[in-house]
Amino acid sequence: MQPKQRYIIALDQGTTSSRALIFDEKTRIIGKAQHELEQIFPKQGWVEHDPMEIWSSQRSALTEVLERHSILPEQINAIGITNQRETTIVWDKQTGKPIYNGIVWQCRRTAQQCETLRNQYQDIIKAKTGLVLDPYFSASKIHWILNHVPGAYTKATQGDLLFGTVDTWLLWKLTGGHVHATDPTNASRTMLYNIHEHTWDQELLDIFEIPATMLPEVRPSSSVMGHAQIGLAHIPIASLAGDQQASLFGQQCFEPGNAKNTYGTGCFLLMNTGSNAVESKHGLLTTLAIAQDTKPAYALEGSVFMGGAVIQWLRDQLGLIRDSNDSAYFASKVTDNEGVYLVPAFVGLGAPYWDPEARGSINGLTRGSNRNHIIRAALESIAYQSLDILNAMQQDAGLMIRTLSVDGGGTQNAFLMQFQADMIQADIILAPQPESSAFGAACLAGLATGFWSSTTEIATHLTTKKTYQPQLETTTQVNYYQQWQHYVKSALSHTKSNQPYPANHTDHP
């Protein structure tokens, strides 16, 4: 009797949906299932998820993909988990029930608390965690739950409550409440984990008044954490990784200087800095990446607030396009931007400018300007913002980017990809496996269980889909970018625009 084909399952729990993907030994996706997740907005600026819905939607996606493709649980070699980061869940250790909804990474309810702590603790937190003191991360969310759910703080001090990011919650549920653990990539996003000493930090726990008994054990990202019983099969859960770090691994960015950009509603850029925990001078985050060996690995991370959201704005607010996919066609209708620039500071500007009061602008309009110029300027703005962050990364790390690996919906826009290559004056390489976060989790699980022997073996199954090479002369690139920087300065708030303009902003790869 021929042995049955074996597979790896990746659970990809994101902000808007829970997905399950099946990979075969040649790294091909055999099947997918997806269930949407309700977004809960109790107040302005508050965002929540129901933890039980996170679990039920993820479990349903797992069951559905197996049934749809007639794959037996016994054929699953291992499960890997990748997840939305920072989202915070607290539950009762005895009953397994959440004491409050999960507070999502986007939620800003603890902004005032963070502001109160900033002067005294910002430097301490940055030095230990690589993060800025912000509601984005988990620590202040845990503090809020403990102080707003009746009796929660008392129960926590008695050791009766557990905290977890989404990976920890799913692991707990999949193992029937037997394993309470996380991995370094998720731990490093809580603002409670010392990324240099690789341990939960008591001083940080004291700042946020969080009992250490709530915290999960931190285990290697690629290791068998426990087992999930599906039918009669006990399947190893062999990886945990935050979505952006999983994407970095899935795109084979293993060496210092390797970088990736995910083009979605925003853009997430990460650069592998190897064993060097680079302290950013430009407002980037220092975070833990996934190491291939026992040595720790680090990355610099920066985010573009308005990526694909700029194109949605063209469609929904201005009505310049009917479908986001049409933007490349209209942008290509003009051979040059003819001096038209869009600075999409609709929610302020992030790294390296960090001006929440900056406001958007369209610049350089003439009588001959038309909608094609504005559409083109919108696409170009995504590339310019990404270049701003890449320049900051190169300045901080002292490393030059030779290629940029890319994934996400924006990679389907040929105009944007070519312009990005022109701006960074380096090759843009489309990820061989576009589902890079799920693929990263699958790789980590497969490596932990011997499904794949090494990353070298995995690479033999991958074929580069497309590479965009720079076509613009360097002098033209410099002129374009300097003009972009001029208009960005005009968009900055009065206080920021009066400050000396950082000289490194005019550097280019």
Secondary structure, DSSP 4 states (H G I P E B T S, - for coil): -PPPP-EEEEEEE-SSEEEEEEE-TTS-EEEEEEEE---B-SSTT--EE-HHHHHHHHHHHHHHHHHHTT--GGGEEEEEEEE-SS-BEEEETTT--BSSPEEPTT--TTHHHHHHHHHHHHHHHHHHHS--S-TTSSHHHHHHHHHHSTTHHHHHHTT-EEEE-HHHHHHHHHTTT---EE-HHHHTTTT-EETTTTEE-HHHHHHTT--GGGSPEE--SEEEEEEEEETTEEEEEEEEEEHHHHHHHHTT--STT-EEEEESSSEEEEEEEET--PPPSSSPEEEEE--SSSS-EEEEEEEESSSHHHHHHHHHTS-S-SSGGGHHHHHTTSSS-TT-EEE--TT-B-TTT-BTT---EEE---TT--HHHHHHHHHHHHHHHHHHHHHHHHHHHT---SEEEEESGGGG-HHHHHHHHHHHTSEEEE-SSS-HHHHHHHHHHHHHHTSSS-HHHHHHT-----EE---S-HHHHHHHHHHHHHHHHHHS-HHHHTSPPPGGGG---
